[in-house]
């Protein structure tokens, strides 16, 4: 299966400072051994074919890379043991997990890696690195239903009745010939049906209006002031889904409105505390939206279908009452204009970037990687001397991924919580990830510590939540 242009973009945009794999940390309630976790995954690997596939590159990048079964697949290359010193806290172990996730994944192997991190008293951390070329939030949740059990006593899956016998890797000349045939067919199809890659006439005004709104400049936030380095920090706030539903019940809107409100007001309070000049200025977030039809099948991953919303909100602190109303109005407007659907239509019909133009990016992760030196010596952060310049695009990502509503188990151990990082790159030095699991609602702030203080940012979000909860309690009491 060949990567789509969207999926391939996560390969082409990857750098040594901005790996395009997410880090998911499952905290298990017990001292699981490496052998237990290893055997547990080995018993289930046949249920997820993509985990035994690697990418092969077409000579001269005449077409996007494609997934093929890896004839050299060895599970021991993908599950490693790691240990922290005795008496290490969960927070310190999470820092180590992030360090383990700093290097790029090996593109000559399937693009995933697990660590079984031991040493925290009474806990085990199962650390998963999975590349965004095949995993997004919805895919990760689907995979978790295969990789976990609903009870601690659950029996393992039925073993595969077929022996896995992958063919040899395709030869370069075969890949080149296949790419040439595909391109010829695509060129012929464009002549036969020239309207296939054109927006419907009725969509053109909507797309122009959307692009005009997206191109309205916003301020440069402090975490956008330089290219990111390779280091990451994660700070997590823990709530319950019922708390967010309580706020929604008494103040209106949706759970996502609540989350977006405290994330953006938190950003404003953080910038004000950093003495940024925020009055009468605006910031923009990017919120991914899954536009798949139907459920994700972990046995047949057909590629990522993600659009996005781009709410533009005031950069100055407003107080949670005004912020909630402003965010709700902005998100309601985006939905009424059907902007995620418009962006999806634009993505599906725009002329693709020729793969050959991205050939140089395939050197990333090799001995000829042009981005390696920049990762070792990140660019300096320009000192703040007053008003920051305006910038196009968005300032940070806010994801909202609904997870399983039930408790999951791995090798008989309860998954107590699931933490995740957001991928950073370019000048996006901070991101906010919101996820639910078994009644929990976790807000994780991922940051390049050179550009932002994840703990200080999360404290600001926590203050905003407390203020909004106070408004909900007041409304409840009438």
URGI-V404965 format. One record per backbone hydrogen bond with DSSP energy under -0.5 kcal/mol. NH is the residue of the N-H (numbers start at 0). CO is the residue of the C=O. If there is no record, write none. Layout:
NH/CO ; NH/CO
This chain:
2/64 ; 7/3 ; 8/4 ; 9/5 ; 9/6 ; 10/7 ; 11/7 ; 12/8 ; 13/10 ; 14/17 ; 21/129 ; 23/21 ; 23/127 ; 24/418 ; 25/23 ; 25/125 ; 26/24 ; 26/416 ; 27/25 ; 27/123 ; 28/413 ; 29/27 ; 31/29 ; 36/32 ; 37/33 ; 38/34 ; 39/35 ; 40/36 ; 41/37 ; 42/38 ; 43/40 ; 44/40 ; 46/43 ; 47/44 ; 50/47 ; 51/48 ; 52/49 ; 53/67 ; 55/65 ; 57/62 ; 60/57 ; 61/58 ; 65/55 ; 66/0 ; 67/53 ; 69/51 ; 70/68 ; 72/69 ; 76/73 ; 77/74 ; 78/74 ; 79/113 ; 81/115 ; 83/117 ; 86/118 ; 87/84 ; 92/88 ; 93/89 ; 94/90 ; 95/91 ; 96/92 ; 97/93 ; 98/94 ; 99/95 ; 100/96 ; 101/98 ; 106/104 ; 108/105 ; 111/109 ; 112/128 ; 113/77 ; 114/126 ; 115/79 ; 116/114 ; 116/124 ; 117/81 ; 117/115 ; 122/119 ; 123/27 ; 124/116 ; 125/25 ; 125/123 ; 126/114 ; 126/124 ; 127/23 ; 127/125 ; 128/112 ; 129/21 ; 129/127 ; 130/110 ; 131/19 ; 133/130 ; 134/130 ; 139/135 ; 140/136 ; 141/137 ; 142/138 ; 143/139 ; 144/140 ; 145/141 ; 145/142 ; 146/142 ; 147/143 ; 148/408 ; 153/150 ; 164/162 ; 173/170 ; 174/170 ; 175/171 ; 176/172 ; 177/173 ; 178/174 ; 179/175 ; 180/176 ; 181/177 ; 182/178 ; 183/179 ; 184/180 ; 185/181 ; 186/182 ; 187/183 ; 188/184 ; 189/185 ; 190/186 ; 191/187 ; 192/188 ; 193/190 ; 195/192 ; 197/194 ; 202/199 ; 203/199 ; 203/200 ; 204/200 ; 206/202 ; 207/203 ; 208/204 ; 209/205 ; 210/206 ; 211/207 ; 212/208 ; 213/209 ; 214/210 ; 215/212 ; 217/390 ; 218/281 ; 219/388 ; 220/218 ; 223/220 ; 224/221 ; 227/425 ; 229/374 ; 232/446 ; 234/444 ; 236/442 ; 238/236 ; 238/440 ; 240/438 ; 243/239 ; 244/240 ; 245/241 ; 246/242 ; 247/243 ; 248/244 ; 249/245 ; 250/246 ; 251/247 ; 257/253 ; 258/254 ; 259/255 ; 260/256 ; 261/257 ; 262/258 ; 263/259 ; 264/260 ; 265/261 ; 266/262 ; 267/263 ; 268/264 ; 269/265 ; 270/266 ; 271/267 ; 272/268 ; 273/269 ; 274/271 ; 275/270 ; 277/275 ; 280/277 ; 282/312 ; 284/310 ; 285/395 ; 286/284 ; 286/308 ; 287/285 ; 288/306 ; 290/304 ; 293/291 ; 297/295 ; 299/296 ; 301/299 ; 306/288 ; 308/286 ; 312/282 ; 312/310 ; 314/280 ; 322/318 ; 323/319 ; 324/320 ; 325/321 ; 326/322 ; 327/323 ; 328/324 ; 329/325 ; 330/326 ; 331/327 ; 332/328 ; 333/329 ; 334/330 ; 335/331 ; 336/332 ; 337/334 ; 338/333 ; 341/337 ; 342/338 ; 343/339 ; 344/340 ; 345/341 ; 346/342 ; 347/343 ; 348/344 ; 349/345 ; 356/353 ; 357/354 ; 358/355 ; 360/357 ; 361/358 ; 362/359 ; 363/360 ; 365/362 ; 368/365 ; 371/368 ; 374/370 ; 375/371 ; 376/372 ; 381/224 ; 381/379 ; 384/382 ; 390/217 ; 392/213 ; 394/283 ; 395/283 ; 396/429 ; 397/285 ; 398/431 ; 400/433 ; 401/399 ; 408/148 ; 409/412 ; 412/409 ; 414/407 ; 415/26 ; 415/413 ; 416/26 ; 418/24 ; 420/22 ; 424/427 ; 427/424 ; 428/222 ; 428/426 ; 430/445 ; 431/396 ; 432/443 ; 433/398 ; 434/441 ; 435/400 ; 436/439 ; 437/403 ; 439/436 ; 440/238 ; 441/434 ; 442/236 ; 443/432 ; 443/441 ; 444/234 ; 444/442 ; 445/430 ; 445/443 ; 446/232 ; 447/428 ; 448/446 ; 450/447 ; 451/447 ; 453/451 ; 456/452 ; 457/453 ; 458/454 ; 459/455 ; 460/456 ; 461/457 ; 462/458 ; 463/459 ; 464/460 ; 465/461 ; 466/462 ; 467/463 ; 468/464 ; 469/465 ; 470/466 ; 471/467 ; 472/468 ; 473/469 ; 474/470 ; 475/471 ; 476/472 ; 477/473
